[in-house]
Amino acid sequence: MSTRPGFHARVRSLLRDQLLDAATEITCDRGWDAVTMSRVAERVGVSRQSVYNEIGSKDVLAEAMIGRETDRFLDGVSERLAAHPDDASAGLGAAVEYTLRTAADNPLIKAVVSTAHGSTDDLLPLVAIRPEPVLARAVAAIVAQVRAMHPALGLGAGPGGDALGSLVEAVVRLTLSHLVQPTGSVEQAVGQVRWICDAVLAGARG
């Protein structure tokens, strides 16, 4: 029996991508406040009801839009981790550098970060405060890959019982902090991450 998705599933997936593309374009051009279901529908060429049927509320649209962008970043993060099979600290540092440098040229991230916090146009909490769709998603993906690549790290129990999870969460939170409110160069951010990782991993080896 074929495992390929059926025709209707492929059509729905294509429509969803088009709706998210439209919402992203409007956000980058005019800000999140300018995004309405009617404008998204008009740009894609479907009815407003079709947008509601496929996406739901505007809050769900925002999470889906940011979540999809996060997944795209995580593809690049995965490649950087894989490029350092013998050095978890170097891999995490490379992943942070990729994220910060790529984000600097990403229109959606720039639109999110440049918006005044607390305005009705504010998407920043989705990136920097709420666990989903960025923090929990990134931590889960990175922990799984690092654990698979480096099974002999020897990390014991940490806060919450998972030292690797705690380390990765600290790295992700620090990266998001630099992304949202940079206080130094990318090189400084990477240096901080490497220092933290080297200290934790050296303790585990010791």
Secondary structure, 3 states (H helix, E strand, C coil): CCCCCCHHHHHHHHHHHHHHHHHHHHHHHHCHHHCCHHHHHHHHCCCHHHHHHHCCCHHHHHHHHHHHHHHHHHHHHHHHHHCCCCCHHHHHHHHHHHHHHHHHCCHHHHHHHHCCCCCCCCCHHHHHCCHHHHHHHHHHHHHHHHHHHCCCCCCCCCHHHCHHHHHHHHHHHHHHHHHHCCCCCHHHHHHHHHHHHHHHHHHHHC
